[in-house]
């Protein structure tokens, strides 16, 4: 079961859905960097619509998966230290 999106993920998805932006950048690593910079430069008032959309997505997720509890998987074998 996928986790519900947070406000930044909703923002990044909206940014990626913009055709003008998509034609400029296709590398998702750079898309995430650009989205992160833009997100940090937004005011709280500008972030509010994305926070509300994330809350709605979380409520829908809770309705679809009522017994869901996030439990990250842990590595069983640690890799070599660098």
C-alpha positions as CSV (number, residue, x, y, z in Angstrom):
1,X,0.0,0.0,0.0
2,X,1.5,3.3,-1.0
3,X,1.8,6.1,1.6
4,X,-0.4,9.2,1.2
5,X,1.4,12.1,-0.4
6,X,2.6,15.0,1.8
7,X,2.2,18.7,0.8
8,X,5.6,18.8,-1.0
9,X,4.8,15.7,-3.1
10,X,1.4,17.3,-4.1
11,X,3.3,20.5,-5.0
12,X,5.8,18.5,-7.1
13,X,3.1,16.6,-8.9
14,X,1.3,19.9,-9.7
15,X,4.6,21.3,-11.0
16,X,5.2,18.2,-13.1
17,X,1.7,18.3,-14.6
18,X,2.4,21.8,-16.0
19,X,3.1,21.2,-19.8
20,X,5.4,24.2,-20.0
21,X,7.6,22.9,-17.2
22,X,7.6,19.3,-18.5
23,X,8.9,20.5,-21.9
24,X,11.8,22.3,-20.2
25,X,13.0,19.6,-17.9
26,X,12.7,15.8,-18.3
27,X,15.3,14.5,-15.8
28,X,13.3,13.8,-12.6
29,X,16.4,14.4,-10.4
30,X,16.5,18.0,-11.6
31,X,12.7,18.3,-11.4
32,X,12.9,17.4,-7.7
33,X,15.8,19.9,-7.1
34,X,13.8,22.7,-8.8
35,X,10.7,21.7,-7.0
36,X,12.6,21.8,-3.6
37,X,14.0,25.2,-4.3
38,X,10.6,26.6,-5.3
39,X,8.9,25.0,-2.3
40,X,11.4,26.6,0.1
41,X,10.8,30.0,-1.5
42,X,7.0,29.8,-1.1
43,X,5.4,31.6,1.8
44,X,3.1,29.7,4.2
45,X,0.1,31.3,2.5
46,X,1.3,30.0,-0.9
47,X,1.9,26.5,0.6
48,X,-1.6,26.3,2.2
49,X,-3.5,25.0,-0.9
50,X,-1.0,22.1,-1.1
51,X,-1.3,21.4,2.6
52,X,-5.1,21.2,2.2
53,X,-4.8,18.8,-0.8
54,X,-2.4,16.6,1.2
55,X,-4.9,16.5,4.1
56,X,-7.7,15.5,1.7
57,X,-5.5,12.8,0.2
58,X,-4.6,11.6,3.7
59,X,-8.3,11.4,4.6
60,X,-9.1,9.5,1.4
61,X,-6.2,7.1,2.0
62,X,-7.5,6.5,5.6
63,X,-10.9,5.7,4.2
64,X,-9.6,3.4,1.5
65,X,-7.1,1.6,3.9
66,X,-8.6,1.9,7.4
67,X,-6.1,-0.5,9.1
68,X,-3.0,1.0,7.3
69,X,0.0,1.7,9.5
70,X,3.3,2.9,8.1
71,X,6.0,0.4,9.0
72,X,9.2,0.9,7.0
73,X,11.2,-2.1,6.2
74,X,14.6,-2.4,7.7
75,X,17.7,-3.7,6.1
76,X,18.8,-7.1,7.4
77,X,22.4,-6.9,6.3
78,X,24.3,-3.6,6.6
79,X,26.4,-2.7,3.6
80,X,30.1,-1.9,3.8
81,X,30.9,1.5,5.4
82,X,32.6,4.0,3.2
